Amino acid sequence: MTALEIIGYAASIMIGLSLGLIGGGGSILTVPVLVYLLGVNPVLATAYSLFVVGATSLVGSFSFMKKKLVDYRTALVFAVPSFISVFLTRKYLVPAIPDSLFTIGGFEVSKSIAIMVFFALVMVAASISMIKSKRKEEEATGEIKYNYPLIGLEGALVGVLTGIVGAGGGFLIIPALVILARLPMKMAVGTSLLIIAAKSLVGFLGDISNQPINWTFMLIFTALSVGGIFIGSYLSSKINSDLLKKGFGWFVLLMGFYILFKELAM
């Protein structure tokens, strides 16, 4: 096992650790870790990411369920259009993207490059969301009100995003649950983890017949990530999550710019 592979497997623990500490963020690193540290093809990496993120988020949601911090009705309203869009994206849209998209001045933009660039842009958006997040969101209270059209539209859009880049989309789901369904922040995090788990695993089903899945590798990576979420959940009461979230946001921002530079440097 090479040094990069050891770092890659160690990073899988950090992915779960982040999910356990701040309820999100770790999934945004899964694809870069798989691609740059473990040498996985970007398209296949998004498939692995769906399974890793889905399984890890599902385990993480159990503690919120025990504390009754999951709103199942909201999860259902959000998740149904998300299920449909993520499955269709993985089953039909991603395979339909040609391996070579276009050429600019002798630089060929391939399917893999396009996915990584799009993923980097998602990372930048996620980092800004984490850096700018304000604690006052946690004070959102009141009767839960459903804006069905907007919640459904948000669910469908997040499903497409998840299907393309293999990220859970928690940085989009949590604000939507707080603003559109008026969920308190902690309940929004728990509900988001359940939504992420369900739609990621549904999206992965669309890949089973399209991608050469190495089940042994994927299950080992997932097990390490699940171990990380248990550690993160334990440490969450001992570490200032606001500072951690902002620090992680800056790290993700740098990673996003690094990927853009690496993929687009001619």
C-alpha positions in Angstrom: 0.0 0.0 0.0 1.4 3.4 -1.0 1.6 6.5 1.1 -1.1 8.1 -0.9 -3.4 5.2 -0.3 -2.8 5.3 3.4 -3.6 9.0 3.4 -6.7 8.3 1.3 -8.0 5.7 3.8 -7.2 8.0 6.7 -9.2 10.7 4.9 -12.2 8.4 4.7 -12.3 8.6 8.5 -12.2 12.4 8.3 -15.2 12.3 6.0 -17.3 10.6 8.6 -15.7 12.7 11.4 -16.9 15.9 9.7 -20.5 14.5 9.2 -20.6 13.6 12.9 -19.2 16.9 14.1 -21.2 19.4 11.9 -23.9 17.3 10.3 -22.5 17.7 6.8 -19.5 18.8 4.7 -17.6 15.6 4.7 -19.3 14.2 1.7 -17.9 17.1 -0.4 -14.4 15.6 0.1 -15.3 12.0 -0.9 -14.8 12.4 -4.6 -11.5 14.4 -4.4 -10.1 11.8 -2.0 -11.1 8.9 -4.2 -9.8 10.6 -7.4 -6.6 12.2 -6.2 -5.4 9.9 -3.4 -6.8 6.5 -4.4 -6.7 6.9 -8.2 -10.3 6.2 -8.9 -11.8 7.3 -12.2 -13.9 10.5 -11.6 -17.2 9.0 -13.0 -16.7 5.8 -10.9 -15.7 7.9 -7.9 -19.1 9.7 -8.0 -20.8 6.3 -7.8 -18.7 5.2 -4.8 -19.3 8.5 -3.2 -23.1 8.0 -3.4 -22.8 4.7 -1.5 -20.3 6.0 1.1 -22.2 9.2 1.7 -25.5 7.3 1.8 -24.4 4.6 4.3 -22.5 7.1 6.5 -25.4 9.5 6.7 -27.9 6.7 7.4 -25.8 5.6 10.4 -25.5 9.3 11.5 -29.2 9.8 11.3 -30.0 7.1 13.9 -28.8 9.2 16.8 -31.1 12.0 15.6 -34.0 9.6 15.3 -33.4 8.5 18.9 -33.6 12.1 20.1 -36.7 12.7 17.9 -34.9 15.3 15.9 -36.1 14.0 12.5 -39.2 15.3 10.8 -40.4 12.4 8.7 -43.1 14.3 6.9 -40.7 17.0 5.7 -38.2 14.3 4.7 -40.9 12.6 2.6 -42.0 15.9 0.9 -38.4 16.7 0.0 -37.2 13.3 -0.8 -39.7 12.0 -3.3 -38.8 14.4 -6.2 -35.1 14.0 -5.1 -35.3 10.2 -5.4 -36.7 10.4 -8.9 -34.2 13.0 -10.2 -31.1 11.4 -8.7 -32.0 7.9 -10.0 -32.7 9.3 -13.5 -29.6 11.3 -13.5 -27.3 8.3 -12.6 -29.2 5.9 -14.8 -29.5 8.0 -18.0 -28.0 11.5 -17.8 -24.4 10.6 -16.6 -24.0 7.7 -19.1 -25.3 9.9 -21.9 -22.6 12.5 -21.4 -20.0 11.9 -24.2 -16.4 11.1 -23.1 -15.1 14.1 -25.2 -17.2 17.2 -24.9 -15.3 19.9 -26.8 -11.9 21.3 -27.5 -10.6 24.8 -26.7 -7.3 25.8 -28.4 -6.0 22.2 -28.4 -7.2 21.5 -24.8 -9.8 18.7 -24.8 -12.5 19.0 -22.2 -13.4 15.4 -21.4 -16.3 14.0 -19.4 -14.0 13.4 -16.4 -12.6 16.9 -16.5 -16.1 18.4 -16.7 -17.4 16.5 -13.7 -14.4 17.5 -11.6 -14.7 21.2 -12.6 -18.4 21.1 -11.8 -17.6 19.4 -8.5 -15.0 22.1 -7.7 -17.6 24.8 -8.3 -20.0 23.0 -6.0 -17.2 22.8 -3.4 -16.7 26.6 -3.6 -20.4 27.2 -3.2 -20.5 24.8 -0.2 -17.5 26.4 1.4 -19.1 29.9 1.2 -22.3 28.5 2.8 -20.2 27.0 5.7 -18.1 30.1 6.2 -21.0 32.5 6.2 -23.4 30.3 8.3 -24.8 32.1 11.3 -25.9 30.5 14.6 -29.1 32.5 14.6 -30.6 30.0 12.1 -30.8 27.6 15.1 -33.5 29.8 16.6 -35.9 29.2 13.8 -39.1 28.1 15.6 -42.8 28.1 15.1 -45.4 25.9 13.5 -44.0 23.8 10.6 -45.3 25.2 7.3 -44.9 23.5 4.0 -44.3 25.3 0.8 -44.8 22.2 -1.3 -43.9 23.6 -4.8 -40.6 25.1 -3.6 -39.7 22.1 -1.4 -40.4 19.8 -4.3 -38.4 21.9 -6.7 -35.5 22.2 -4.3 -35.6 18.4 -3.8 -35.5 17.7 -7.6 -32.5 20.2 -8.1 -30.5 18.7 -5.2 -31.2 15.2 -6.7 -29.7 16.2 -10.0 -26.7 17.8 -8.2 -26.2 14.6 -6.2 -26.5 12.5 -9.2 -23.9 14.4 -11.2 -21.2 14.9 -8.5 -22.0 12.3 -5.9 -22.2 14.8 -3.0 -25.0 14.7 -0.5 -26.0 18.3 -0.9 -26.5 19.0 2.8 -25.4 22.6 2.4 -28.4 23.1 0.1 -30.9 20.9 2.0 -30.4 22.3 5.5 -31.1 26.0 4.5 -34.2 24.8 2.5 -35.6 22.9 5.5 -35.0 25.9 7.9 -36.4 28.5 5.5 -39.2 26.6 3.7 -40.4 24.2 6.4 -39.3 26.4 9.4 -37.5 23.5 11.1 -35.2 24.2 14.0 -31.5 23.8 13.0 -30.9 20.6 14.9 -34.0 19.0 13.5 -33.0 20.2 10.0 -29.6 18.5 10.4 -31.2 15.2 11.4 -33.8 15.4 8.7 -31.1 16.3 6.2 -29.0 13.3 7.1 -32.0 11.0 6.5 -32.7 12.6 3.1 -29.1 12.5 2.1 -28.9 8.8 3.0 -32.0 7.8 1.2 -31.4 9.7 -2.1 -27.7 8.8 -2.2 -28.4 5.1 -1.9 -31.3 5.4 -4.5 -28.9 7.2 -6.8 -26.3 4.4 -6.3 -28.9 1.8 -7.5 -28.8 3.5 -10.9 -25.0 2.8 -11.1 -24.9 -0.9 -10.3 -25.5 -1.9 -13.9 -23.5 1.0 -15.4 -20.2 1.0 -13.4 -17.6 -1.7 -12.5 -18.1 -1.6 -8.8 -15.3 -2.9 -6.6 -17.4 -3.9 -3.6 -14.5 -4.9 -1.3 -12.7 -1.5 -1.8 -16.0 0.4 -1.4 -17.2 -1.4 1.7 -13.8 -0.9 3.4 -13.8 2.8 2.6 -17.4 3.1 3.9 -16.7 1.2 7.1 -13.8 3.6 7.9 -16.1 6.6 7.2 -18.9 5.1 9.4 -16.2 4.7 12.2 -15.4 8.4 11.7 -19.0 9.5 12.2 -19.1 7.7 15.6 -15.9 9.6 16.6 -17.4 12.9 15.3 -20.7 12.4 17.2 -18.7 11.7 20.4 -16.5 14.8 20.0 -19.4 17.1 18.9 -20.2 18.0 22.5 -16.6 18.9 23.2 -15.6 21.0 20.2 -17.1 24.4 19.1 -19.0 23.4 16.0 -19.2 26.9 14.7 -15.5 27.4 14.6 -15.0 23.9 13.2 -17.6 24.5 10.4 -15.9 27.8 9.4 -12.4 26.2 9.4 -13.7 23.3 7.4 -15.3 25.7 5.0 -12.0 27.5 4.3 -10.3 24.1 3.8 -13.0 23.1 1.3 -12.7 26.5 -0.5 -8.9 25.9 -1.0 -9.6 22.3 -2.2 -12.1 23.7 -4.7 -9.6 26.1 -6.2 -6.9 23.5 -6.2 -9.1 21.1 -8.3 -10.0 24.0 -10.7 -6.3 24.7 -11.1 -5.3 21.1 -11.5 -8.0 20.3 -14.0 -7.8 23.5 -16.1 -4.1 24.1 -16.1 -2.9 23.8 -19.7 
